[in-house]
Amino acid sequence: MRNHFPLKLLSSLLFSGLLSIAGHADASNLTIDNFNQLQNVTDRGNGRPGEVYVPGATSNSVAEISGSDLAHVSRTFSATATEGRYANKEEIQSGAGALKISNSAGSAGAASILWTFDPTNFTLYGSAILLEVLTIDLDVNIEMVVNDIAVAGSKTVSQTEDFWFDFNQFSNPSVFSNVSSLRLNFTGPQAWDGQFRLLTAGTPTQPDIIGSVPLPPSFVMMGTVLFGFLGASRLRKATASSI
């Protein structure tokens, strides 16, 4: 009886190599913000009686946030509630791995999140930016602006999903080789709320959202070798059993 241990060992090593390549691809993502850094801002649509009301956004900044692979990241929240009543309120919160934006019943507010950081080549990590949508109760428009010059245009999200912004969808895709600021603008109807998680740069994993993703050549080559050896083994067994 022949010893098939070398073939089994080779198959095991090749399979381990495939897993290693896949794991390396996942690990190459660039975390822009995991939203663990605590931050909060609230804007009112009017002042209390006797208070001087100043129209416009209410902002709050953190000089250097944690939970990012980028260097020297500052983050600014800007909330703008619908004007007219003190009860109109918009709030932006970050913490425990989630970004939460909420509006009171009378507010169709606008929210803006700005990140500034040391210049970084995003193209080394993939071809798109992912924003995970945890919950959304109404149709919300999201716009992304890079370096204050490249815009992807407003996109509507209405359900829980992995929301991708492909670099090629921006007005100036070349900026992604040297990114130093990123802004997300949110707008929606009255009383809209949403929760979001894990803003990263990477390669899309859902073809139906952004197009098919080719496998790395080394992945294909190793898979071909593995199946070739397995096919040869089965052919030898079939030939031996027919003699």
C-alpha positions in Angstrom: 0.0 0.0 0.0 1.4 3.4 -1.0 2.0 6.1 1.5 -0.1 9.2 0.6 1.3 11.3 3.5 3.4 13.6 1.3 0.3 14.5 -0.8 -1.8 15.1 2.3 1.0 17.2 3.8 1.3 19.3 0.6 -2.5 19.8 0.4 -2.5 21.0 4.0 0.4 23.4 3.4 -1.2 24.8 0.3 -4.6 25.3 2.1 -2.8 27.0 5.0 -1.1 29.3 2.4 -4.5 30.2 0.9 -5.9 31.1 4.4 -2.7 33.1 5.1 -3.1 35.2 1.9 -6.8 35.8 2.6 -6.1 36.8 6.2 -3.4 39.1 5.1 -5.8 40.9 2.6 -8.3 41.5 5.4 -5.6 42.7 7.8 -4.4 45.4 5.3 -7.5 47.6 5.8 -6.9 51.0 7.2 -9.0 52.0 10.1 -9.9 55.7 9.9 -12.1 55.7 13.0 -13.5 52.9 15.1 -15.7 55.4 17.1 -14.4 54.3 20.5 -13.2 57.9 21.4 -15.9 59.6 23.5 -17.3 62.9 22.0 -20.6 64.7 22.1 -22.2 67.8 20.6 -25.8 69.1 20.8 -27.4 71.9 18.9 -30.8 73.6 19.6 -33.1 75.3 17.2 -33.6 78.3 19.5 -32.5 79.5 22.9 -34.5 79.4 26.1 -36.6 82.5 27.0 -34.2 85.3 27.9 -31.2 83.6 26.2 -29.4 85.1 23.2 -29.7 82.6 20.4 -26.9 82.3 17.8 -28.0 80.6 14.6 -25.8 78.1 12.9 -24.0 74.9 13.8 -22.7 73.9 17.2 -19.3 72.3 17.0 -17.0 70.3 19.2 -13.4 69.0 18.5 -11.0 66.5 19.9 -7.4 67.3 19.2 -6.1 63.7 18.8 -8.5 60.8 18.8 -7.7 57.1 19.6 -9.0 54.2 17.6 -7.4 55.1 14.3 -4.5 53.8 12.2 -3.9 57.3 10.9 -1.4 59.7 12.6 -2.3 62.8 14.5 -6.1 62.6 13.9 -8.3 65.4 15.0 -12.1 65.1 14.8 -14.8 67.8 14.7 -18.5 67.2 15.2 -20.9 69.9 13.8 -24.6 69.7 14.5 -27.3 72.0 13.1 -30.9 71.5 14.3 -33.9 73.0 12.5 -34.3 76.5 13.8 -37.4 77.9 15.4 -37.9 76.2 18.7 -35.7 75.2 21.7 -37.2 71.8 21.6 -35.7 71.2 18.2 -32.5 69.3 18.9 -29.8 67.4 17.1 -27.2 65.4 18.9 -24.0 63.7 17.6 -22.3 61.1 19.9 -19.3 58.8 19.6 -18.3 56.0 22.0 -18.3 52.2 22.5 -17.6 51.6 18.8 -20.5 53.6 17.3 -21.4 57.0 15.9 -24.9 58.0 16.8 -26.8 60.9 15.3 -30.3 61.7 16.5 -32.9 64.4 15.9 -35.9 65.4 18.0 -39.4 65.3 16.5 -39.3 68.8 15.2 -35.7 68.8 13.7 -34.5 67.8 10.3 -31.0 68.6 11.2 -27.7 68.4 9.3 -24.6 66.7 10.8 -21.0 66.9 9.8 -18.0 64.9 10.9 -14.5 66.2 9.9 -11.2 64.3 10.3 -7.8 65.9 9.7 -4.6 63.9 9.9 -1.1 63.5 8.5 -1.0 62.9 4.7 -1.7 59.2 3.9 -1.8 57.2 0.7 -5.2 55.5 0.9 -4.6 53.5 -2.3 -2.1 51.3 -0.5 -5.0 49.8 1.5 -7.7 49.3 -1.1 -10.0 51.1 -3.6 -12.9 52.3 -1.4 -14.0 53.7 2.0 -16.5 51.7 4.0 -19.0 53.1 6.5 -21.0 50.4 8.3 -24.6 51.3 8.8 -26.0 49.8 12.0 -29.4 51.3 12.2 -31.4 53.9 10.2 -35.0 54.8 10.5 -35.6 57.1 7.5 -33.9 57.8 4.2 -30.7 59.7 5.0 -28.4 61.4 2.5 -24.6 61.0 3.0 -22.0 63.0 1.3 -18.2 62.4 1.5 -15.6 65.1 0.8 -11.9 64.4 0.6 -9.2 67.2 1.1 -12.1 69.7 0.6 -11.9 69.2 -3.2 -13.0 65.7 -4.1 -16.7 64.9 -3.7 -18.5 61.6 -4.2 -22.0 63.3 -4.4 -24.9 62.6 -2.0 -25.9 59.0 -1.6 -29.1 57.8 0.1 -29.1 55.1 2.7 -32.3 53.6 4.1 -31.3 50.2 5.6 -28.6 48.4 7.6 -25.7 47.7 5.2 -22.0 48.1 4.4 -21.9 51.4 2.6 -19.0 51.8 0.2 -17.6 54.9 -1.4 -15.5 53.8 -4.4 -12.5 56.1 -5.1 -13.4 56.3 -8.7 -16.8 57.7 -7.8 -15.2 61.0 -6.6 -14.8 64.1 -8.7 -11.0 63.9 -8.3 -9.8 60.3 -7.6 -6.1 61.2 -7.6 -6.5 62.8 -4.2 -6.5 59.3 -2.6 -2.7 59.0 -3.0 -2.3 61.9 -0.5 -5.3 62.3 1.8 -5.1 64.7 4.7 -8.8 65.4 5.5 -12.1 63.6 5.2 -15.6 64.9 5.9 -19.0 63.1 6.1 -22.1 65.3 5.7 -25.5 63.8 6.8 -28.9 65.2 6.0 -32.4 63.7 6.4 -36.1 64.3 7.0 -37.7 65.4 10.2 -36.8 63.3 13.2 -34.2 61.1 11.4 -31.8 59.0 13.5 -28.9 56.7 12.6 -26.1 54.7 14.0 -22.8 53.9 12.2 -19.7 51.9 12.9 -16.1 51.4 11.7 -15.0 53.8 9.0 -12.2 52.1 7.1 -10.4 52.2 3.8 -10.2 48.8 2.1 -11.3 46.6 -0.8 -15.1 45.9 -1.2 -16.2 42.4 -0.3 -19.8 42.6 -1.7 -19.8 42.6 -5.5 -23.5 43.6 -5.7 -22.6 47.0 -4.1 -19.5 48.1 -6.0 -18.5 45.4 -8.6 -16.6 42.2 -8.7 -13.3 41.9 -6.8 -10.6 39.8 -8.5 -8.6 37.3 -6.5 -4.8 37.9 -6.1 -2.8 36.0 -8.7 -0.9 34.1 -6.0 -4.3 32.9 -4.6 -5.4 31.6 -8.0 -2.0 29.9 -8.7 -1.9 28.1 -5.3 -5.5 27.0 -5.7 -4.8 25.6 -9.2 -1.8 23.6 -7.9 -3.8 22.2 -5.0 -6.7 21.0 -7.2 -4.2 19.6 -9.7 -2.6 17.4 -7.1 -5.9 16.2 -5.8 -7.1 15.4 -9.3 -3.9 13.4 -10.0 -4.4 11.5 -6.8 -7.9 10.5 -7.7 -6.9 9.4 -11.2 -4.2 7.1 -9.7 -6.7 5.5 -7.3 -9.2 4.9 -10.2 -6.5 3.3 -12.3 -5.4 1.0 -9.5 -8.9 -0.1 -8.7 -9.5 -1.1 -12.3 -6.5 -3.4 -12.6 
